[in-house]
Amino acid sequence: MVVKNAPEIPTHLTPYQRELFLLEHSEAVHDAVTLGRRSGFYNISAEIGVGNFCKVKLGTHVLIKERVAVKIVDKLSLDKRTQKMLFREIENMVVLHHPNIIRLFEVIEDEARMHIILEYAPGGELYQKINEQGKMEETIAKKIFAQITSAVGHIHSKKLVHRDIKAENVFFMSPEVVKLGDFGFSTVTEINQSLTTFCGSPPYAAPELFTEPSYIGSFVDVWALGVLLYFITSGCMPFQADSLSKLKQVIILGSFRTFDFMSSSLRHLLGSILKAKPVNRIKMDKLLAHDWLSSEPKCKLYPESNEKLPKLGKKAGIEASALSLQSLSDEKFRVVQYMQTELGIPDSEFLPVSPKSLSHESFSKESVLGIYRILMHRLQSELPLELSASKSTSSQFKDSGVSLRDYSASQSVNGMRRNSSSGRGSAFVNGNKNGMEKRRLQNQNASSKSCSIL
């Protein structure tokens, strides 16, 4: 076995500069990149999902120890339509910032591959949970559905529609916390704008997708929420058939049965959502305020956050850390302070980076943006900035007794406390949809493979 000489690392380097140095000079790191075990600042390990044009693997940020999902896309296998969908997915995810939506942290791209760095959700799919354990009790179903509807409300508020809401695209962070992911069919739309691209999953498709030349995206999302709610609370699908053509007819007819174990309020909500005529369907704001969900507390939304790095620089010879930091919000101040003092990221890296020109910025600026997004996400999730390297993120979340809110914004740059308590793993897993399809078809027509449905 040939042992390669490790480069001599200058002693004056900060943790951030050390990793940049290794990326440039370490043969071991170069080999890891070549073999697909490293991308930028992320070590890549086990495969956790497979898609048509991608693999999803577990990754860990070498500096801040965050576990992430790394969606690895083979760019050379994409046609123009699929490329357009991929870039649209990235652009849409960048602007979404909600506690129940999978977060996009960073995109690392070379000539052949694109690595999309996403929040990691360790609990698996909602579909798998219902398939294995059966329907949820209404008290739990309310908690889960309230989070999903809040996420969809946020999506619509950004003039976006999801168009592929289904149990396979809802992921568990913990037993009672879920996140909506997979924005491959999402698109920008104005209120009541007609759309003509027919996509999504047939069992969740609204009747107008089969009968009309165009549709309103928000109405289609609401219908899919109704199908999802029915599946969560009954363990089966509201519309069932043994072929796609028959399934279309059943959905167009719009008749479904309810069960005695369903509360009257739940039955009323399902009836308000699953109306064949879109204009008669409950609107999103009324859905969120429905009596069945009235006992659930409103989702605590994240403050609006600029996705660009805070712009720091020098003015009249005064260092940015002494001047520009004072103008930042409390959250951004704490994150930038940590990045500078604990990771050693210099002021020169804090320049604005456009989310829509991910492939046109230098690697170092992009890597700093990724660190910033992860740390902001930790803070807004009330988790510690620093994770313990000796614990898994899932166990850290359980053990942590310290909130990021405990950090005082009045602390001096050099006097900032450090926490070795933990954080939670956060991230999207795009499961092996092809391998699971046969089993899903057998589960009372719950199959929901995304595709063009006409």
LINVENCOR-V929273 format. One record per residue. N is the residue number from 1. PSI is psi in whole degrees, 0 to 359 (NA if undefined). OMEGA is omega as a letter, one per 30 degrees, with the letter a starting at -180 (none if undefined). D_FIRST is the distance of its C-alpha to the first C-alpha in Angstrom with 1 decimal. Layout:
n:N psi:PSI omega:OMEGA d_first:D_FIRST
n:N psi:PSI omega:OMEGA d_first:D_FIRST
This chain:
n:1 psi:127 omega:a d_first:0.0
n:2 psi:124 omega:l d_first:3.8
n:3 psi:119 omega:a d_first:6.4
n:4 psi:142 omega:l d_first:9.5
n:5 psi:130 omega:l d_first:12.7
n:6 psi:143 omega:l d_first:15.1
n:7 psi:149 omega:l d_first:18.6
n:8 psi:118 omega:a d_first:21.3
n:9 psi:124 omega:l d_first:23.7
n:10 psi:137 omega:a d_first:27.4
n:11 psi:341 omega:a d_first:29.1
n:12 psi:357 omega:a d_first:32.2
n:13 psi:145 omega:l d_first:30.8
n:14 psi:167 omega:l d_first:32.1
n:15 psi:318 omega:l d_first:29.9
n:16 psi:314 omega:a d_first:30.8
n:17 psi:327 omega:l d_first:30.1
n:18 psi:316 omega:a d_first:26.8
n:19 psi:322 omega:l d_first:25.6
n:20 psi:319 omega:l d_first:27.1
n:21 psi:315 omega:a d_first:25.3
n:22 psi:322 omega:l d_first:21.8
n:23 psi:327 omega:a d_first:22.8
n:24 psi:326 omega:a d_first:23.6
n:25 psi:344 omega:a d_first:21.0
n:26 psi:121 omega:l d_first:17.8
n:27 psi:325 omega:l d_first:15.0
n:28 psi:318 omega:l d_first:13.6
n:29 psi:319 omega:l d_first:17.2
n:30 psi:317 omega:l d_first:17.6
n:31 psi:319 omega:l d_first:14.8
n:32 psi:321 omega:l d_first:16.5
n:33 psi:314 omega:a d_first:19.7
n:34 psi:321 omega:a d_first:18.7
n:35 psi:2 omega:l d_first:17.4
n:36 psi:17 omega:l d_first:20.6
n:37 psi:3 omega:a d_first:19.4
n:38 psi:141 omega:l d_first:21.3
n:39 psi:113 omega:a d_first:24.8
n:40 psi:235 omega:l d_first:26.5
n:41 psi:15 omega:a d_first:26.7
n:42 psi:126 omega:l d_first:25.8
n:43 psi:136 omega:a d_first:22.7
n:44 psi:134 omega:a d_first:23.1
n:45 psi:242 omega:a d_first:22.4
n:46 psi:146 omega:l d_first:24.4
n:47 psi:132 omega:a d_first:26.8
n:48 psi:2 omega:l d_first:30.4
n:49 psi:158 omega:l d_first:32.5
n:50 psi:136 omega:l d_first:32.9
n:51 psi:187 omega:a d_first:35.7
n:52 psi:319 omega:a d_first:36.9
n:53 psi:15 omega:a d_first:35.2
n:54 psi:163 omega:l d_first:32.8
n:55 psi:151 omega:l d_first:30.4
n:56 psi:124 omega:a d_first:30.7
n:57 psi:158 omega:l d_first:27.8
n:58 psi:135 omega:l d_first:27.8
n:59 psi:160 omega:l d_first:27.0
n:60 psi:129 omega:l d_first:27.1
n:61 psi:126 omega:a d_first:28.3
n:62 psi:335 omega:a d_first:26.0
n:63 psi:313 omega:a d_first:29.1
n:64 psi:5 omega:l d_first:31.8
n:65 psi:19 omega:l d_first:29.9
n:66 psi:130 omega:l d_first:32.1
n:67 psi:134 omega:a d_first:31.0
n:68 psi:165 omega:l d_first:32.0
n:69 psi:130 omega:a d_first:32.1
n:70 psi:109 omega:l d_first:30.3
n:71 psi:112 omega:a d_first:32.2
n:72 psi:113 omega:a d_first:30.1
n:73 psi:130 omega:l d_first:32.4
n:74 psi:100 omega:a d_first:31.6
n:75 psi:329 omega:a d_first:34.2
n:76 psi:341 omega:a d_first:34.2
n:77 psi:0 omega:a d_first:35.5
n:78 psi:134 omega:l d_first:38.5
n:79 psi:176 omega:a d_first:41.9
n:80 psi:321 omega:a d_first:44.4
n:81 psi:316 omega:a d_first:46.0
n:82 psi:322 omega:l d_first:42.8
n:83 psi:316 omega:l d_first:41.7
n:84 psi:318 omega:l d_first:45.1
n:85 psi:320 omega:a d_first:44.8
n:86 psi:312 omega:a d_first:41.4
n:87 psi:326 omega:l d_first:42.6
n:88 psi:321 omega:l d_first:45.8
n:89 psi:315 omega:a d_first:43.9
n:90 psi:312 omega:a d_first:42.0
n:91 psi:319 omega:a d_first:45.2
n:92 psi:320 omega:a d_first:47.1
n:93 psi:329 omega:a d_first:44.6
n:94 psi:322 omega:a d_first:44.5
n:95 psi:352 omega:a d_first:48.2
n:96 psi:129 omega:a d_first:48.1
n:97 psi:88 omega:a d_first:48.0
n:98 psi:145 omega:a d_first:49.1
n:99 psi:341 omega:a d_first:48.0
n:100 psi:28 omega:l d_first:47.8
n:101 psi:132 omega:l d_first:46.0
n:102 psi:132 omega:a d_first:42.3
n:103 psi:137 omega:l d_first:41.4
n:104 psi:127 omega:a d_first:39.5
n:105 psi:320 omega:a d_first:37.5
n:106 psi:154 omega:l d_first:35.8
n:107 psi:126 omega:l d_first:34.8
n:108 psi:125 omega:a d_first:31.8
n:109 psi:139 omega:l d_first:32.0
n:110 psi:192 omega:a d_first:30.4
n:111 psi:327 omega:a d_first:31.5
n:112 psi:331 omega:a d_first:30.1
n:113 psi:156 omega:l d_first:29.9
n:114 psi:127 omega:l d_first:32.0
n:115 psi:112 omega:l d_first:30.8
n:116 psi:116 omega:a d_first:33.9
n:117 psi:118 omega:a d_first:33.4
n:118 psi:159 omega:l d_first:35.9
n:119 psi:142 omega:a d_first:37.1
n:120 psi:123 omega:l d_first:35.6
n:121 psi:108 omega:a d_first:38.0
n:122 psi:352 omega:a d_first:36.4
n:123 psi:358 omega:l d_first:39.4
n:124 psi:185 omega:a d_first:39.3
n:125 psi:148 omega:l d_first:42.2
n:126 psi:321 omega:l d_first:45.8
n:127 psi:313 omega:a d_first:46.2
n:128 psi:320 omega:a d_first:43.8
n:129 psi:314 omega:a d_first:45.6
n:130 psi:320 omega:a d_first:49.0
n:131 psi:323 omega:a d_first:47.8
n:132 psi:325 omega:a d_first:46.4
n:133 psi:352 omega:l d_first:49.0
n:134 psi:184 omega:a d_first:52.1
n:135 psi:156 omega:l d_first:54.4
n:136 psi:147 omega:l d_first:54.5
n:137 psi:149 omega:a d_first:57.5
n:138 psi:326 omega:a d_first:59.5
n:139 psi:321 omega:l d_first:58.9
n:140 psi:319 omega:a d_first:55.1
n:141 psi:323 omega:l d_first:55.6
n:142 psi:315 omega:a d_first:57.7
n:143 psi:315 omega:a d_first:55.0
n:144 psi:312 omega:a d_first:52.4
n:145 psi:325 omega:l d_first:54.9
n:146 psi:321 omega:l d_first:56.2
n:147 psi:318 omega:a d_first:52.8
n:148 psi:316 omega:l d_first:52.2
n:149 psi:325 omega:l d_first:55.7
n:150 psi:319 omega:l d_first:55.2
n:151 psi:316 omega:a d_first:52.0
n:152 psi:322 omega:l d_first:53.9
n:153 psi:320 omega:l d_first:56.8
n:154 psi:317 omega:l d_first:54.5
n:155 psi:312 omega:a d_first:53.1
n:156 psi:327 omega:l d_first:56.7
n:157 psi:339 omega:l d_first:57.7
n:158 psi:13 omega:a d_first:55.2
n:159 psi:41 omega:l d_first:56.9
n:160 psi:156 omega:l d_first:54.0
n:161 psi:149 omega:a d_first:54.0
n:162 psi:308 omega:l d_first:51.1
n:163 psi:12 omega:l d_first:52.3
n:164 psi:43 omega:l d_first:49.7
n:165 psi:124 omega:l d_first:50.6
n:166 psi:166 omega:a d_first:49.6
n:167 psi:331 omega:l d_first:48.1
n:168 psi:345 omega:a d_first:44.7
n:169 psi:15 omega:l d_first:44.6
n:170 psi:129 omega:a d_first:45.5
n:171 psi:142 omega:a d_first:42.7
n:172 psi:127 omega:l d_first:42.9
n:173 psi:323 omega:l d_first:41.8
n:174 psi:175 omega:a d_first:43.4
n:175 psi:334 omega:a d_first:45.9
n:176 psi:19 omega:l d_first:48.8
n:177 psi:126 omega:a d_first:47.2
n:178 psi:163 omega:l d_first:46.3
n:179 psi:141 omega:l d_first:45.3
n:180 psi:134 omega:a d_first:46.2
n:181 psi:194 omega:l d_first:43.5
n:182 psi:85 omega:a d_first:42.8
n:183 psi:29 omega:a d_first:45.0
n:184 psi:334 omega:l d_first:44.3
n:185 psi:6 omega:a d_first:48.0
n:186 psi:154 omega:l d_first:49.4
n:187 psi:159 omega:l d_first:51.7
n:188 psi:139 omega:l d_first:54.1
n:189 psi:148 omega:l d_first:57.8
n:190 psi:166 omega:l d_first:61.1
n:191 psi:128 omega:l d_first:63.5
n:192 psi:19 omega:l d_first:65.0
n:193 psi:136 omega:l d_first:63.2
n:194 psi:135 omega:l d_first:63.1
n:195 psi:151 omega:a d_first:59.7
n:196 psi:356 omega:l d_first:59.3
n:197 psi:117 omega:a d_first:55.6
n:198 psi:109 omega:a d_first:55.5
n:199 psi:171 omega:l d_first:52.2
n:200 psi:204 omega:a d_first:50.9
n:201 psi:122 omega:a d_first:51.0
n:202 psi:316 omega:a d_first:54.0
n:203 psi:340 omega:a d_first:54.7
n:204 psi:4 omega:a d_first:54.9
n:205 psi:137 omega:l d_first:56.8
n:206 psi:154 omega:a d_first:60.3
n:207 psi:322 omega:a d_first:63.3
n:208 psi:340 omega:l d_first:63.9
n:209 psi:338 omega:l d_first:60.5
n:210 psi:341 omega:a d_first:62.1
n:211 psi:342 omega:a d_first:65.6
n:212 psi:155 omega:l d_first:65.7
n:213 psi:344 omega:l d_first:64.5
n:214 psi:172 omega:a d_first:63.2
n:215 psi:164 omega:l d_first:62.5
n:216 psi:123 omega:a d_first:62.1
n:217 psi:318 omega:a d_first:58.6
n:218 psi:326 omega:l d_first:59.5
n:219 psi:321 omega:l d_first:61.8
n:220 psi:320 omega:l d_first:59.0
n:221 psi:319 omega:l d_first:56.6
n:222 psi:316 omega:l d_first:59.4
n:223 psi:313 omega:a d_first:59.9
n:224 psi:325 omega:l d_first:56.2
n:225 psi:322 omega:l d_first:56.5
n:226 psi:317 omega:l d_first:59.3
n:227 psi:317 omega:l d_first:57.3
n:228 psi:316 omega:l d_first:54.5
n:229 psi:317 omega:l d_first:57.0
n:230 psi:315 omega:a d_first:58.5
n:231 psi:318 omega:a d_first:55.1
n:232 psi:318 omega:a d_first:54.2
n:233 psi:349 omega:l d_first:57.6
n:234 psi:337 omega:a d_first:58.2
n:235 psi:3 omega:l d_first:54.8
n:236 psi:174 omega:a d_first:55.9
n:237 psi:147 omega:a d_first:56.7
n:238 psi:333 omega:a d_first:60.3
n:239 psi:120 omega:a d_first:60.4
n:240 psi:143 omega:l d_first:59.2
n:241 psi:165 omega:a d_first:59.5
n:242 psi:8 omega:l d_first:57.8
n:243 psi:161 omega:a d_first:57.3
n:244 psi:320 omega:a d_first:56.8
n:245 psi:320 omega:l d_first:60.3
n:246 psi:324 omega:l d_first:61.9
n:247 psi:319 omega:l d_first:59.8
n:248 psi:315 omega:a d_first:61.2
n:249 psi:321 omega:l d_first:64.7
n:250 psi:319 omega:a d_first:64.2
n:251 psi:317 omega:l d_first:62.9
n:252 psi:320 omega:l d_first:65.7
n:253 psi:321 omega:l d_first:68.2
n:254 psi:13 omega:a d_first:66.7
n:255 psi:136 omega:l d_first:67.9
n:256 psi:158 omega:a d_first:65.8
n:257 psi:152 omega:l d_first:66.6
n:258 psi:173 omega:a d_first:66.2
n:259 psi:155 omega:a d_first:66.0
n:260 psi:331 omega:a d_first:68.2
n:261 psi:351 omega:l d_first:65.4
n:262 psi:136 omega:l d_first:65.1
n:263 psi:159 omega:l d_first:67.2
n:264 psi:325 omega:l d_first:70.0
n:265 psi:320 omega:l d_first:68.3
n:266 psi:316 omega:l d_first:65.1
n:267 psi:322 omega:l d_first:67.2
n:268 psi:318 omega:l d_first:69.0
n:269 psi:315 omega:l d_first:65.9
n:270 psi:319 omega:l d_first:64.4
n:271 psi:329 omega:l d_first:67.7
n:272 psi:331 omega:a d_first:67.8
n:273 psi:311 omega:a d_first:64.4
n:274 psi:59 omega:l d_first:64.5
n:275 psi:132 omega:a d_first:67.5
n:276 psi:322 omega:a d_first:67.5
n:277 psi:121 omega:a d_first:69.2
n:278 psi:323 omega:a d_first:67.0
n:279 psi:338 omega:l d_first:69.9
n:280 psi:352 omega:a d_first:70.8
n:281 psi:144 omega:l d_first:67.3
n:282 psi:140 omega:l d_first:66.8
n:283 psi:162 omega:a d_first:65.5
n:284 psi:318 omega:a d_first:62.4
n:285 psi:323 omega:l d_first:64.4
n:286 psi:325 omega:l d_first:66.6
n:287 psi:314 omega:a d_first:63.7
n:288 psi:332 omega:a d_first:62.1
n:289 psi:7 omega:a d_first:65.5
n:290 psi:150 omega:a d_first:66.3
n:291 psi:324 omega:a d_first:67.8
n:292 psi:332 omega:a d_first:65.0
n:293 psi:2 omega:a d_first:62.6
n:294 psi:334 omega:a d_first:65.1
n:295 psi:349 omega:a d_first:63.8
n:296 psi:133 omega:l d_first:60.3
n:297 psi:149 omega:l d_first:59.8
n:298 psi:141 omega:l d_first:59.1
n:299 psi:132 omega:l d_first:55.5
n:300 psi:104 omega:a d_first:54.7
n:301 psi:151 omega:l d_first:53.6
n:302 psi:147 omega:l d_first:51.3
n:303 psi:149 omega:l d_first:53.1
n:304 psi:135 omega:a d_first:52.9
n:305 psi:131 omega:l d_first:49.9
n:306 psi:125 omega:a d_first:49.4
n:307 psi:352 omega:l d_first:46.0
n:308 psi:154 omega:l d_first:45.7
n:309 psi:144 omega:l d_first:44.3
n:310 psi:135 omega:a d_first:47.1
n:311 psi:111 omega:l d_first:48.0
n:312 psi:147 omega:l d_first:47.7
n:313 psi:190 omega:l d_first:48.6
n:314 psi:143 omega:l d_first:50.7
n:315 psi:123 omega:l d_first:54.5
n:316 psi:35 omega:l d_first:56.7
n:317 psi:4 omega:a d_first:53.8
n:318 psi:134 omega:a d_first:53.2
n:319 psi:150 omega:a d_first:49.6
n:320 psi:320 omega:a d_first:48.9
n:321 psi:338 omega:a d_first:47.9
n:322 psi:346 omega:a d_first:51.4
n:323 psi:298 omega:a d_first:53.4
n:324 psi:326 omega:a d_first:51.8
n:325 psi:328 omega:a d_first:50.4
n:326 psi:338 omega:a d_first:54.0
n:327 psi:357 omega:a d_first:54.9
n:328 psi:158 omega:l d_first:52.2
n:329 psi:166 omega:a d_first:53.0
n:330 psi:315 omega:a d_first:52.1
n:331 psi:313 omega:a d_first:49.0
n:332 psi:324 omega:l d_first:47.7
n:333 psi:312 omega:a d_first:48.4
n:334 psi:321 omega:a d_first:46.3
n:335 psi:312 omega:a d_first:43.3
n:336 psi:320 omega:l d_first:43.4
n:337 psi:316 omega:l d_first:43.9
n:338 psi:317 omega:a d_first:40.8
n:339 psi:323 omega:a d_first:38.8
n:340 psi:313 omega:a d_first:40.0
n:341 psi:324 omega:a d_first:40.0
n:342 psi:325 omega:a d_first:37.1
n:343 psi:342 omega:l d_first:34.6
n:344 psi:36 omega:l d_first:35.9
n:345 psi:122 omega:a d_first:36.7
n:346 psi:160 omega:l d_first:39.1
n:347 psi:327 omega:a d_first:42.6
n:348 psi:339 omega:a d_first:41.7
n:349 psi:347 omega:a d_first:39.6
n:350 psi:72 omega:l d_first:42.6
n:351 psi:154 omega:a d_first:44.2
n:352 psi:137 omega:l d_first:45.6
n:353 psi:122 omega:a d_first:43.4
n:354 psi:125 omega:l d_first:45.2
n:355 psi:336 omega:a d_first:43.9
n:356 psi:4 omega:l d_first:45.1
n:357 psi:48 omega:a d_first:43.0
n:358 psi:323 omega:a d_first:39.6
n:359 psi:0 omega:a d_first:37.8
n:360 psi:0 omega:l d_first:39.7
n:361 psi:160 omega:l d_first:38.8
n:362 psi:156 omega:a d_first:36.0
n:363 psi:316 omega:a d_first:32.8
n:364 psi:319 omega:l d_first:33.5
n:365 psi:319 omega:l d_first:37.0
n:366 psi:319 omega:a d_first:35.9
n:367 psi:325 omega:l d_first:33.3
n:368 psi:320 omega:l d_first:36.1
n:369 psi:319 omega:l d_first:38.5
n:370 psi:317 omega:l d_first:36.1
n:371 psi:315 omega:a d_first:35.8
n:372 psi:315 omega:a d_first:39.6
n:373 psi:318 omega:l d_first:40.3
n:374 psi:314 omega:a d_first:38.0
n:375 psi:321 omega:l d_first:39.6
n:376 psi:321 omega:l d_first:43.1
n:377 psi:318 omega:l d_first:42.5
n:378 psi:313 omega:a d_first:41.5
n:379 psi:314 omega:a d_first:44.6
n:380 psi:343 omega:l d_first:46.9
n:381 psi:7 omega:l d_first:45.6
n:382 psi:46 omega:l d_first:46.5
n:383 psi:160 omega:l d_first:43.0
n:384 psi:149 omega:l d_first:41.3
n:385 psi:324 omega:a d_first:39.7
n:386 psi:129 omega:l d_first:36.7
n:387 psi:150 omega:l d_first:34.6
n:388 psi:127 omega:a d_first:32.9
n:389 psi:342 omega:a d_first:29.1
n:390 psi:355 omega:a d_first:29.1
n:391 psi:153 omega:l d_first:31.4
n:392 psi:155 omega:a d_first:31.3
n:393 psi:330 omega:l d_first:33.9
n:394 psi:317 omega:l d_first:36.0
n:395 psi:329 omega:l d_first:36.4
n:396 psi:320 omega:a d_first:37.0
n:397 psi:320 omega:a d_first:39.9
n:398 psi:321 omega:a d_first:41.5
n:399 psi:340 omega:a d_first:41.1
n:400 psi:131 omega:l d_first:42.1
n:401 psi:8 omega:a d_first:45.5
n:402 psi:131 omega:l d_first:45.4
n:403 psi:150 omega:l d_first:46.6
n:404 psi:335 omega:l d_first:45.9
n:405 psi:343 omega:l d_first:49.7
n:406 psi:341 omega:l d_first:49.6
n:407 psi:136 omega:l d_first:48.3
n:408 psi:130 omega:a d_first:51.3
n:409 psi:346 omega:a d_first:51.8
n:410 psi:356 omega:a d_first:53.7
n:411 psi:149 omega:l d_first:50.8
n:412 psi:160 omega:a d_first:49.9
n:413 psi:315 omega:a d_first:46.7
n:414 psi:346 omega:a d_first:45.3
n:415 psi:13 omega:a d_first:46.7
n:416 psi:133 omega:l d_first:45.2
n:417 psi:155 omega:l d_first:44.1
n:418 psi:141 omega:l d_first:40.7
n:419 psi:132 omega:l d_first:40.2
n:420 psi:8 omega:l d_first:37.1
n:421 psi:178 omega:a d_first:39.0
n:422 psi:180 omega:l d_first:37.7
n:423 psi:176 omega:a d_first:38.1
n:424 psi:149 omega:l d_first:38.1
n:425 psi:141 omega:a d_first:35.7
n:426 psi:125 omega:l d_first:37.4
n:427 psi:150 omega:a d_first:36.7
n:428 psi:137 omega:l d_first:37.5
n:429 psi:115 omega:l d_first:36.0
n:430 psi:96 omega:a d_first:37.1
n:431 psi:173 omega:a d_first:36.7
n:432 psi:88 omega:a d_first:36.2
n:433 psi:322 omega:a d_first:39.8
n:434 psi:318 omega:a d_first:39.5
n:435 psi:335 omega:a d_first:38.1
n:436 psi:356 omega:a d_first:40.8
n:437 psi:318 omega:a d_first:43.7
n:438 psi:316 omega:l d_first:45.0
n:439 psi:322 omega:a d_first:45.2
n:440 psi:321 omega:l d_first:47.0
n:441 psi:330 omega:a d_first:49.5
n:442 psi:347 omega:a d_first:50.4
n:443 psi:67 omega:l d_first:51.0
n:444 psi:48 omega:l d_first:54.6
n:445 psi:30 omega:l d_first:53.8
n:446 psi:2 omega:l d_first:51.6
n:447 psi:135 omega:a d_first:49.3
n:448 psi:47 omega:l d_first:48.9
n:449 psi:129 omega:a d_first:46.3
n:450 psi:136 omega:a d_first:46.9
n:451 psi:175 omega:l d_first:48.4
n:452 psi:128 omega:a d_first:51.4
n:453 psi:0 omega:l d_first:54.2
n:454 psi:NA omega:none d_first:56.9
